[in-house]
Amino acid sequence: MRRHHLHNRSLKQGAGALRGSVAKLSIAVLVLLICTLSFLFSTTLTGNKGFTGPAEINVEQLWESADSGGWRPSSAPRSHWPPPPKESNGYLRVRCNGGLNQQRSAICNAVLAARIMNATLVLPELDANSFWHDDRYLFSCFFHAVCSGFHGIYDVEHFIHSLRYDVRIVESIPEIRKNGKTKKIKAVQMRPGRDAGVDWYTTEALATMKQHGAIYLTPFSHRLAEEIDNPEYQRLRCRVNYHALRFKPHIMKLSESIVEKLRTEGHFMAIHLRFEMDMLAFAGCVDIFTPKERAILQKYRKENFAEKELDPEVRRLMGKCPLTPEEVGLILRAMGFDNSTRIFLAAGELFGGERFMKPFRALFPRLENHSSVDSSEELSTKSQGLLGSAVDYMVCLLADIFMPTYDGPSNFANNLLGHRLYYGFRTTIRPDRKALAPVFIARAKGKKAGFEEAVRRAMLNTNFGGPHERVRPESFYTNSWPECFCQTEAKNPAHKCPPDNVLQVLHNQLESQMTSDLEPQRGNRTSSMER
């Protein structure tokens, strides 16, 4: 019996070992498959471009804006767009959670939701409880008086005035007098589903608003579908994002001052270096770190993200890992940028510190950030706060070239890419991490022959900021073409630019409505005087 038991145990152990070997073999096969497909895909794309010799990139052309193809930004209405109704269906409150740039898209969605429901929008609330380092100001909101929600970062008066043709906006829900008492309308809290459709707002949300007078949507991030089959609704999002949402005057002035200093010696490039603890932990990219650093990342991931088994090598091959500072430098050098290139870095605290920055600085020694360009006390004391994040955004927007190292949904780079596109097709360098992964892995293994040419070929298959079709999972906030653009000589009537007097037409519509609103009041005053 004992021998039989031992025999069974040996069989079980053997089976367990076999399963482990099969699992490891499966991962190895998967990695090899991804590598092969990435290589074949890259080769196929390159072949489609018609390259027969070494891949070339004209750096001088990259310092200029991309070819617009006859398109220009335009988010003004192109069809009948009536002003906000005389009487709204109620008040809409929202709490925009996430980081600074996630909140930008949430504000755009809030304005659109108010328009859809014919509601009066209460000035959106900005959450200060995010752990995303991408929007550094959130951590210091509690410690700096400058952080006071919407008023602390945006020009409120400009926001309300810019959207006067679209929605009614108030700073707070007004008090009402009922049964001899004065009190505020209490907003009923609701939680929309992620990417909720327009129909949810016109049914459930609207019914609750009409019943109670006000609703409070929280949290409000990704709570309205991005792809809506109504170009006018999409254009409203662009009016909010690129016209109404303007930083406060002192932030704009400080940003412009930094840009002027950076331009004293010619062109400059801005890079959003997303090599930070939160993103590395989220992506599961821990294989390049020391055991101690891995433990820190794994602990952070366990505390902040859903549990999920991630293989770092597979993640890297899938293009899910942020580029290292050295990889960024190698890409730029392969493209033809030399060590005289002036680079502005927008980044939080880099994980791994100087060990990872040293190779990058050796390639490009002229690195700057907002604190090094402007050593004023205002920035030095709040560089990790609201002000620093807003200044970084504006400098990256105005830079001759912008390069994100990780452009995930709703983050800093995602919104900037869309804003730069709208700002005049300003050049962006978006590395194809998936196509570049096997190239960098081969280099790490000592295969350096043909490295720079392979990088150039991969980069030539990317878009440098010109108009291009939006393909999922690309966000509307990353690419609002063609809805928010037009052509003066368009073959397709849907792409024709609106008349030059469109704002005057909207103004006249609003004035006409206001005049009609006042008529009954004038009549009542006349009657009372006659009595």
Secondary structure, 3 states (H helix, E strand, C coil): CHHHHHHHHHHHHHHHHHHHHHHHHHHHHHHHHHHHHHHHHHHHHHHHHCCCCCCCCCHHHHCCCCCCCCEEECCCCCCCCCCCCCCCCCEEEEEECCCHHHHHHHHHHHHHHHHHCCCEEECCEECCCCCCCCCCHHHHCCCCCCCCCHHHHECHHHHHHHCCCCCEEECCCCEEEECCEEEECCCEEECCCCCCCHHHHHHHHHHHHHHHCEEEECCCCCCCCCCCCCHHHHHHHHHHHHHHCCECHHHHHHHHHHHHHHHHHCCCEEEECCCEHHHHHHHCCCCCCCHHHHHHHHHHHHHHCCCCCCCHHHHHHCCCCCCCHHHHHHHHHHHCCCCCCCEEEECCCECCCHHHHHHHHHHCCCEECHHHHCCCHHHHHHCCCHHHHHHHHHHHHHCCEEEECCCCCCCHHHHHHHHHHHCCCCEECCCCHHHHHHHHHHHHCCCCCCHHHHHHHHHHCCCCCCCCCCCCCCCCCCCCCCCCEEECCCCCHHHECCCCCHHHHHHHHHHHHHHHHHHHHHHHHHHHHHC
